[in-house]
Amino acid sequence: MKTRPPFPLVWNDSLRSAFVSCPRAAYWEFFHHFKPTAPNIHLHAGKAWAASLEAARLMYYGEGLSAKDSQAIGLEKLIHEYGDFACPERGSGSNKSLDRLIEAFSYYFLAFPLDKDPVQPYRARNGKPMVEFNFALPIQPDGENPLLHPETGEPILYAGRADMVATYAGALSIYDDKTTSSLGTTWGNQWTRRSQFGAYCWAAAQYNMPISQVVVRGIAILKTSINHAQAITHRLPHHVTEWHFQVQRDIHRAIECWKEGYFDYNLGESCASYGGCGFLQACTSRDPAPWLEGQFERRIWDPVTRTETPIQMHGIEWKY
């Protein structure tokens, strides 16, 4: 007898955003864990970029190395993490080759020298700089009824990772680096309501760090130039409360879909956004199974350990 897939115990912003955008696509990607067979250049380059900046900052702020030596270690980390990945020669990812990332890395620390950067990591009680802020918390705070998993009865967790808890302009802040293909006058507007930063501020509050300011720094890596921009956005207490309430509603709706055995289709703009949904062929087919089994692999992403594990095909109920 085929059964429904396990309901995720840990949620994060990627899963929540996917479910809100299209429950059916989220079902295939995060409940059955179908992932593209070809590596994603944007994810690969982004991971290497984040690791390199983190390594440089840890060496400078945590170990007391010079800015020059810290940047050298960060650059070594970038090269190691990028590895022998084959960057596409054409398309939107072609500007994220290792050579271009190395140029961007050099540009970044010319624009924001470690010894002069106005964004400084906040130091925890143990004195360590909060370069990288990881969390995995019950979606309800202590003292309230937690949102329970429909199978295990355990509290559902919400996980995330911010690049830094920092100080900027005298205010305790969430800090996040972004790579992008373009920076325009409206680039900063996209962060005003971004769920990701509501989650970070909510999590920080659980650790007695009331944060209402978010600093987002973007690096545009183009074929012939590299540019940067910085945006400040805010999450006041009522914004965080709103985020917390909405996420609970979203997860409750996902639980109802899971119990019913049917995940809704969006049938709207998300089908073509960002170059088109990867599940489009499966979605438009009378029988999605051959498309899913032929075009995808099954890999489980763990948002807590940040690792991905291949799994075998089994027990799929295609009527969902």
C-alpha positions as CSV (number, residue, x, y, z in Angstrom):
1,M,0.0,0.0,0.0
2,K,1.4,3.3,-1.0
3,T,1.4,6.0,1.6
4,R,1.7,9.8,1.7
5,P,5.3,11.2,2.1
6,P,6.5,12.2,5.6
7,F,5.5,15.7,6.6
8,P,8.6,17.9,7.1
9,L,9.7,18.2,10.8
10,V,11.8,21.2,10.0
11,W,10.6,24.2,8.0
12,N,12.7,27.1,6.7
13,D,12.1,30.1,4.5
14,S,12.8,28.1,1.2
15,L,10.1,25.6,2.1
16,R,7.6,28.2,3.3
17,S,8.1,30.4,0.3
18,A,7.8,27.5,-2.1
19,F,4.5,26.4,-0.5
20,V,3.0,29.9,-0.6
21,S,4.1,30.2,-4.3
22,C,2.7,26.9,-5.4
23,P,1.7,24.1,-3.0
24,R,2.0,21.4,-5.7
25,A,5.6,22.4,-6.6
26,A,6.5,22.5,-2.9
27,Y,5.0,19.1,-2.5
28,W,7.2,17.6,-5.2
29,E,10.4,19.4,-4.1
30,F,10.2,19.3,-0.3
31,F,7.9,16.4,0.5
32,H,9.1,13.9,-2.2
33,H,12.5,15.6,-2.5
34,F,12.8,15.8,-6.3
35,K,15.8,17.8,-7.2
36,P,17.3,18.7,-10.6
37,T,20.0,16.3,-11.8
38,A,22.1,19.2,-13.1
39,P,23.8,21.3,-10.4
40,N,22.5,24.9,-10.0
41,I,25.2,27.4,-10.7
42,H,23.5,30.1,-8.6
43,L,23.3,27.9,-5.5
44,H,26.8,26.5,-6.0
45,A,28.4,29.9,-6.5
46,G,26.3,31.4,-3.7
47,K,27.5,28.7,-1.2
48,A,31.1,29.2,-2.1
49,W,30.8,33.0,-1.9
50,A,29.2,32.9,1.6
51,A,31.8,30.4,2.8
52,S,34.6,32.7,1.7
53,L,33.3,35.8,3.4
54,E,32.6,33.9,6.5
55,A,36.1,32.4,6.6
56,A,37.7,35.8,6.2
57,R,35.6,37.4,8.9
58,L,36.2,34.6,11.4
59,M,39.9,34.9,10.9
60,Y,39.9,38.7,11.3
61,Y,37.3,39.2,14.0
62,G,37.7,35.8,15.8
63,E,41.3,34.9,15.5
64,G,42.9,38.3,15.3
65,L,44.7,37.8,12.0
66,S,45.6,40.8,9.8
67,A,43.1,41.9,7.2
68,K,45.5,40.7,4.4
69,D,46.0,37.2,5.9
70,S,42.2,36.9,6.7
71,Q,41.3,37.7,3.1
72,A,43.9,35.2,1.8
73,I,42.2,32.5,3.9
74,G,38.9,33.6,2.6
75,L,40.1,33.4,-1.0
76,E,41.5,29.9,-0.4
77,K,38.1,28.9,1.0
78,L,36.3,30.3,-2.1
79,I,38.6,28.3,-4.5
80,H,38.2,25.1,-2.4
81,E,34.4,25.4,-2.1
82,Y,33.9,26.2,-5.8
83,G,36.1,23.2,-6.8
84,D,36.0,21.9,-10.3
85,F,32.4,22.9,-10.9
86,A,31.8,23.5,-14.7
87,C,30.3,26.9,-15.0
88,P,27.9,27.2,-18.1
89,E,29.3,29.2,-20.9
90,R,26.0,30.9,-21.7
91,G,23.0,31.9,-19.8
92,S,22.4,33.9,-16.5
93,G,24.9,31.8,-14.6
94,S,27.8,32.3,-17.0
95,N,29.1,35.3,-15.0
96,K,29.6,33.2,-11.9
97,S,32.7,31.3,-13.0
98,L,35.5,30.9,-10.4
99,D,37.5,33.6,-12.1
100,R,34.7,36.1,-11.8
101,L,34.0,35.2,-8.2
102,I,37.7,35.7,-7.4
103,E,37.5,39.2,-9.0
104,A,34.3,39.9,-7.0
105,F,36.0,38.8,-3.8
106,S,38.9,41.3,-4.4
107,Y,36.4,44.0,-5.3
108,Y,34.3,43.3,-2.1
109,F,37.2,43.9,0.3
110,L,38.3,47.0,-1.6
111,A,34.8,48.4,-1.2
112,F,34.4,47.1,2.4
113,P,37.9,46.7,4.0
114,L,37.7,44.5,7.1
115,D,39.5,47.1,9.2
116,K,37.1,49.9,8.1
117,D,33.8,48.2,7.6
118,P,31.0,50.0,9.4
119,V,29.2,46.7,9.8
120,Q,30.8,44.9,12.7
121,P,29.9,41.5,14.1
122,Y,28.2,41.5,17.5
123,R,30.1,39.7,20.2
124,A,28.2,37.1,22.2
125,R,28.7,36.8,26.0
126,N,31.6,34.4,25.4
127,G,33.3,37.1,23.4
128,K,33.1,35.3,20.1
129,P,31.9,37.3,17.1
130,M,28.5,36.2,15.8
131,V,29.7,35.6,12.3
132,E,26.9,33.2,11.1
133,F,23.7,33.0,13.1
134,N,22.1,29.5,12.9
135,F,18.9,28.5,14.6
136,A,16.4,25.7,14.7
137,L,13.5,26.5,17.1
138,P,10.0,25.4,17.8
139,I,7.7,27.6,15.8
140,Q,5.9,28.6,19.0
141,P,8.0,30.3,21.7
142,D,8.4,28.6,25.1
143,G,5.4,28.9,27.3
144,E,2.9,28.7,24.4
145,N,1.3,25.7,22.7
146,P,3.7,24.6,20.0
147,L,2.7,23.8,16.5
148,L,2.8,20.0,16.5
149,H,3.9,17.6,13.7
150,P,0.9,15.6,12.4
151,E,2.8,12.3,12.6
152,T,5.2,12.4,15.5
153,G,3.4,14.9,17.8
154,E,6.7,16.7,18.3
155,P,7.0,20.5,17.9
156,I,7.6,21.6,14.3
157,L,10.9,23.5,14.1
158,Y,11.8,26.5,12.0
159,A,15.4,26.8,10.9
160,G,17.5,29.4,9.3
161,R,21.0,30.9,8.8
162,A,21.9,34.6,8.8
163,D,25.4,35.8,7.7
164,M,25.9,37.8,10.8
165,V,24.4,39.4,13.9
166,A,26.1,42.8,13.7
167,T,26.1,46.3,14.8
168,Y,25.6,49.1,12.3
169,A,25.0,52.8,12.9
170,G,24.7,52.1,16.6
171,A,21.9,49.5,16.2
172,L,22.0,45.7,16.7
173,S,21.2,44.3,13.2
174,I,20.7,41.2,11.1
175,Y,23.3,41.3,8.3
176,D,23.0,39.3,5.0
177,D,25.1,39.2,1.8
178,K,23.4,38.7,-1.5
179,T,24.8,38.1,-5.0
180,T,22.8,39.3,-7.9
181,S,22.9,39.8,-11.6
182,S,21.7,43.5,-11.5
183,L,21.4,46.4,-9.1
184,G,18.9,49.1,-9.8
185,T,17.1,51.9,-8.0
186,T,14.5,49.4,-6.8
187,W,16.8,46.6,-5.7
188,G,16.4,47.4,-2.0
189,N,12.6,47.3,-2.2
190,Q,12.5,43.5,-2.5
191,W,13.6,43.1,1.1
192,T,10.9,45.2,2.7
193,R,8.5,42.3,3.2
194,R,10.8,39.4,2.7
195,S,9.8,36.5,5.1
196,Q,13.4,35.5,5.5
197,F,14.2,38.5,7.6
198,G,11.1,38.2,9.7
199,A,12.3,34.7,10.6
200,Y,15.8,36.0,11.5
201,C,14.5,38.7,13.8
202,W,12.0,36.3,15.4
203,A,14.8,33.8,16.1
204,A,17.1,36.5,17.5
205,A,14.3,37.5,19.9
206,Q,14.2,34.0,21.3
207,Y,17.8,34.4,22.3
208,N,17.0,37.7,24.0
209,M,18.4,39.8,21.1
210,P,15.7,42.3,20.1
211,I,16.6,43.2,16.6
212,S,14.6,45.5,14.3
213,Q,17.2,46.5,11.7
214,V,18.3,44.4,8.8
215,V,21.3,45.3,6.6
216,V,21.5,43.7,3.2
217,R,24.5,44.1,1.0
218,G,24.4,43.1,-2.6
219,I,27.2,42.4,-5.1
220,A,26.3,42.4,-8.8
221,I,28.7,40.2,-10.7
222,L,28.3,41.1,-14.4
223,K,30.3,39.9,-17.4
224,T,32.2,43.2,-17.7
225,S,31.8,44.9,-14.3
226,I,31.1,44.4,-10.6
227,N,28.9,46.7,-8.6
228,H,27.6,46.9,-5.0
229,A,24.7,48.3,-3.1
230,Q,23.4,48.3,0.5
231,A,19.9,48.4,1.8
232,I,18.4,49.0,5.2
233,T,15.1,47.5,6.1
234,H,13.3,47.1,9.4
235,R,11.3,44.5,11.3
236,L,9.5,46.2,14.1
237,P,7.8,44.1,16.8
238,H,4.5,44.1,15.1
239,H,6.1,43.0,11.8
240,V,7.7,40.0,13.6
241,T,4.4,39.1,15.3
242,E,2.7,39.3,11.9
243,W,5.4,37.0,10.4
244,H,5.0,34.5,13.2
245,F,1.2,34.4,12.9
246,Q,1.3,34.0,9.1
247,V,3.9,31.2,9.2
248,Q,1.7,29.3,11.6
249,R,-1.2,29.7,9.2
250,D,0.9,28.5,6.2
251,I,2.1,25.4,8.1
252,H,-1.5,24.6,9.2
253,R,-2.6,24.9,5.6
254,A,0.2,22.5,4.6
255,I,-0.9,20.0,7.2
256,E,-4.4,20.1,5.9
257,C,-3.2,19.5,2.3
258,W,-1.1,16.6,3.6
259,K,-4.0,15.1,5.5
260,E,-6.4,15.5,2.6
261,G,-3.8,14.0,0.2
262,Y,-4.1,16.9,-2.2
263,F,-1.7,19.9,-2.8
264,D,-3.2,22.8,-4.8
265,Y,-1.8,24.1,-8.0
266,N,-1.1,27.8,-8.3
267,L,-1.9,28.0,-12.1
268,G,-0.5,31.6,-12.1
269,E,2.6,33.7,-12.4
270,S,4.8,31.3,-10.4
271,C,4.7,28.9,-13.3
272,A,6.9,31.2,-15.4
273,S,8.7,33.3,-12.7
274,Y,12.5,33.2,-12.6
275,G,12.9,31.4,-15.9
276,G,10.0,29.0,-15.3
277,C,9.1,26.3,-12.8
278,G,11.3,23.2,-13.1
279,F,8.2,21.0,-12.7
280,L,6.4,22.5,-15.6
281,Q,6.5,19.5,-17.8
282,A,5.4,17.2,-15.0
283,C,2.7,19.6,-14.0
284,T,1.2,19.8,-17.5
285,S,1.3,16.0,-18.0
286,R,-1.7,13.7,-17.3
287,D,0.8,11.3,-15.6
288,P,3.7,13.3,-13.9
289,A,5.5,10.1,-12.7
290,P,7.6,9.5,-15.9
291,W,8.7,13.1,-16.0
292,L,9.6,13.3,-12.3
293,E,11.4,9.9,-12.3
294,G,13.2,10.7,-15.6
295,Q,14.2,14.3,-15.1
296,F,15.0,14.5,-11.3
297,E,16.9,12.8,-8.6
298,R,15.6,12.4,-5.0
299,R,17.8,14.2,-2.4
300,I,16.8,15.3,1.1
301,W,18.1,18.6,2.2
302,D,18.5,19.0,6.0
303,P,18.2,22.7,6.9
304,V,19.7,22.1,10.3
305,T,22.9,20.3,9.3
306,R,22.8,21.9,5.8
307,T,23.6,18.7,4.1
308,E,21.9,16.8,1.3
309,T,21.4,13.0,1.2
310,P,20.4,11.0,-1.9
311,I,17.4,8.7,-1.4
312,Q,15.8,5.9,-3.5
313,M,12.5,6.0,-5.2
314,H,9.7,4.3,-3.2
315,G,6.2,4.6,-2.0
316,I,5.0,7.5,-4.2
317,E,1.2,8.1,-4.3
318,W,0.8,10.1,-7.6
319,K,-2.8,11.1,-7.0
320,Y,-1.7,13.7,-4.4
